[in-house]
Amino acid sequence: MPRPRWTARLLPPLTLAALAGLAPLAALPASGAEAAPAATAAPAADVPLDQVAAGTELVASGLRRPTAIAAPDDGTGRLFITEKSGTVRVYQPDTGLAAEPLLDLSGQVDESDNERGLLGIAVPPGFATSRVLYLAYTARPDGAVTLGRYHLDGGGLEVLLSQEHSENTNHNGGQLGFGPDGYLYWSIGDGGGAGDPHGNGQGVDELLGNILRIDVSRGCPGLPYCVPEDNPFVDVPGARPEIWAYGLRNPWRFSFDEADGSLWIADVGQGTTEEVDHLAPGQAGANLGWSCREGLGVLNEDQCDDQAQYTDPVFTYRTSFEGCAVIGGYVYHGQRYASLVGDTYLASDYCSSSAWAVRELADGSYETANLGTLPTQVTAFGQAADGELYLVNDLPGQLHRLTFEQTGTAAAAATGETAPATR
């Protein structure tokens, strides 16, 4: 099957700041083909979103600016929580938040600005055997956005890939996640500064403004990782082969739907629009539009290409009116609230704390709703091994479990109560 014709702009080449010659990780499979085990299917929701309200239950406090959550597949029910300063904390439902961190990288992490620090964490399939974690952070001394592999049983931290990011301190991205194909995905922002001044969003020879896809289970010549052969820019001269999707401003959080393998991306807007994108399973080379577009509107015509095919967001809302920074979450696949929000994507906003819900319908359209207000300053969501969702918030330093309840006419009918009149 021939490769599609790509119309992305090529900018001056970037020197790869990765450590070469590191030994491949023997504990992981020889290729990226091993996918995470499929989640147990939960029934889809049968309640309209306008009859659902979101809430939370506080389960832990005492975190210092938490940034991300990951759940190991080791049967413990634990959550790993990153803190901006460079530490990883452990929450266990039976015993709470452990006083001592699982690891401390504060000596390697640059947290000098509001958007710098330890930003993301991913637990590979087979963690119980490999005992390694993958971490995204801004590194000392110059704030380079960096992907590292940490060996909990000795060996410390390996730097796998690094992107220079010293000119501006914002738009670092930082989400990590293993896809259903077993490969590691990593989001990086456009390099910062208003309006994408260097045009990184529409370029594919820089790692900035993209989601990357690499095979970390082995090394290839000169690299401590390999590039999958079916990455969309492998055969494009001058392009970075690690890129999977591009045209992003600051994709702070993305996640995979464990049921169908689709990719949900929450891209933080500049001044008009926050957006959520939804890519089909295996949809390679998608151009999400930045900085030609912000949301569905044209922002910078100089960055537009008449031959480009832009992928529209499936949900948008107004920056400054309805929030300031979208915080992406997960599609709910737990059992407890399956009838209310099963197969529904949940997200929030750092400023408004809105509980956004997006549900794909059978005809390919999307139902959206605001399910209420979540705790202030949400920075990340996490999905536990049982499919239940959690969130952390910034300066309060708390961990909450999400809850949902039915409201309105249907709920009143179920309890024999009279629902209030709609105004």
C-alpha positions, -999 to 999 in steps of 0.1 A, spaced: 0 0 0 16 33 -10 23 59 16 1 91 17 16 123 3 25 146 32 24 183 29 40 194 62 66 221 61 102 212 67 123 236 89 161 237 94 173 203 107 177 197 145 206 178 160 193 149 181 201 153 217 199 117 227 223 94 243 236 67 219 249 33 227 228 25 258 220 -11 262 185 -22 252 162 -31 281 163 -69 282 133 -72 305 110 -59 278 99 -77 246 122 -77 216 98 -55 197 70 -30 203 43 -55 192 33 -65 227 3 -45 236 -12 -38 269 -39 -63 280 -74 -53 269 -96 -39 296 -126 -59 307 -155 -45 287 -180 -24 307 -215 -17 295 -220 15 276 -238 43 293 -276 44 288 -283 78 304 -281 111 285 -253 133 296 -277 161 305 -289 138 333 -255 131 348 -236 151 374 -199 146 383 -184 148 417 -153 138 436 -142 120 468 -110 133 484 -88 103 490 -54 118 498 -37 152 504 -2 164 511 11 163 475 34 191 462 22 203 428 12 170 414 14 167 376 5 132 364 -9 98 375 -1 63 363 -12 29 374 11 -2 373 -3 -35 361 12 -54 391 -20 -63 409 -14 -39 438 -40 -13 429 -14 14 434 -12 48 417 21 65 409 18 103 411 45 127 398 53 160 416 66 190 397 99 190 417 109 156 404 95 131 429 71 102 423 47 94 452 27 62 457 -10 60 467 -24 27 479 -62 25 484 -58 5 516 -30 26 532 -32 60 516 -3 82 504 31 69 513 53 94 532 85 85 513 87 89 475 92 60 452 120 80 435 135 115 436 149 131 405 150 167 419 187 169 411 181 163 374 147 181 370 145 219 361 113 232 378 124 269 375 92 281 358 55 273 362 54 249 333 87 232 338 93 201 360 86 164 361 56 164 338 46 128 328 50 92 337 42 59 319 43 23 332 51 -2 305 32 -35 301 50 -61 322 61 -37 348 59 -63 375 89 -80 358 108 -51 343 105 -27 372 111 3 350 92 36 345 93 62 317 94 98 327 90 131 308 107 161 324 125 194 317 162 188 325 188 208 342 206 230 333 187 244 302 152 231 304 154 206 275 123 184 273 135 150 280 124 114 280 140 91 305 138 55 316 142 48 353 152 14 367 137 9 401 159 -21 409 191 -4 402 207 14 372 191 47 378 180 70 350 188 67 313 181 96 290 165 82 258 156 114 239 159 151 244 147 182 226 163 216 232 137 240 247 157 269 262 143 300 244 109 298 262 99 280 293 63 272 284 46 247 261 66 216 271 38 191 267 48 161 288 22 133 285 35 98 281 15 67 273 18 32 259 -5 26 230 -24 -6 222 5 -14 198 29 -15 227 48 16 215 55 46 237 38 80 227 51 113 240 36 148 235 58 179 232 46 215 229 54 239 201 84 255 219 65 284 235 60 320 228 28 335 215 15 324 181 41 298 174 68 323 163 91 297 147 63 278 129 70 246 147 34 234 147 33 229 110 69 216 107 79 180 109 117 183 111 115 194 148 101 174 176 82 205 189 45 206 184 40 169 179 31 136 194 60 111 190 58 73 187 89 51 195 98 15 204 115 16 237 117 -22 241 150 -23 221 178 -1 207 187 6 171 221 17 157 231 49 173 199 52 194 186 38 227 152 32 210 139 23 176 115 41 152 86 19 141 87 12 104 51 23 99 55 58 115 42 82 89 73 103 83 99 75 81 105 79 44 100 117 42 134 134 36 143 158 63 114 149 86 118 135 121 107 98 119 96 97 155 66 119 147 32 103 148 9 134 148 16 171 144 0 206 144 -3 209 181 3 238 205 6 223 239 -9 188 241 -5 186 279 -26 155 282 -37 127 259 -50 92 265 -59 60 246 -94 45 248 -87 10 261 -118 -4 243 -110 7 207 -75 20 208 -85 55 196 -64 85 208 -79 115 226 -58 147 227 -65 178 247 -46 207 232 -43 239 253 -54 270 234 -38 304 231 -65 331 234 -97 319 218 -102 281 218 -95 251 239 -99 219 219 -102 181 222 -91 160 192 -101 123 186 -80 102 163 -91 68 150 -70 37 159 -38 38 139 -45 72 123 -10 82 114 2 116 103 -28 136 114 -24 174 112 -43 190 140 -40 225 125 -19 246 148 -7 273 141 -26 278 109 -57 272 130 -67 275 166 -97 253 171 -118 256 139 -108 292 132 -78 305 112 -52 320 134 -22 326 111 -27 324 73 10 323 68 11 289 84 -17 275 62 -13 252 32 -41 248 6 -30 212 1 -30 203 38 -57 181 53 -65 193 88 -82 171 114 -110 190 131 -114 189 169 -145 171 182 -150 195 210 -141 231 217 -148 258 242 -138 294 246 -106 303 263 -110 331 289 -148 327 288 -151 291 298 -116 284 311 -79 289 304 -63 255 298 -80 222 289 -69 192 310 -75 160 292 -87 129 309 -98 94 299 -127 74 285 -145 58 314 -144 20 314 -150 13 351 -179 -7 364 -192 15 392 -206 42 369 -208 24 336 -245 31 331 -239 68 335 -206 75 318 -195 43 302 -176 50 269 -176 87 278 -144 109 277 -140 131 307 -119 163 309 -116 195 328 -100 230 328 -73 244 351 -92 276 357 -129 269 354 -128 233 369 -156 223 346 -164 186 343 -165 182 305 -179 151 290 -177 140 253 -194 109 241 -191 95 205 -224 84 191 -232 55 168 -234 79 137 -200 93 144 -212 126 159 -205 136 195 -226 145 225 -210 169 249 -220 184 282 -207 201 313 -214 178 342 -206 203 369 -176 216 388 -146 196 399 -120 206 425 -99 237 417 -68 237 395 -70 201 381 -37 192 365 -42 156 355 -65 126 355 -55 90 361 -71 57 353 -67 29 379 -63 -7 370 -101 -12 377 -110 15 352 -121 41 379 -109 76 373 -89 99 396 -76 135 394 -50 156 411 -50 193 416 -21 217 417 -16 240 447 -41 222 470 -20 191 463 -49 166 465 -59 133 450 -96 127 443 -117 98 430 -143 108 404 -180 100 412 -211 104 391 -248 104 399 -280 106 378 -300 138 380 -331 153 365 -363 136 353 -350 101 350 -334 101 384 -366 115 400 -386 88 383 -363 61 397 -368 74 432 -404 83 430 -396 120 434 -409 149 413 -382 165 392 -381 204 393 -393 223 363 -368 233 337 -362 270 334 
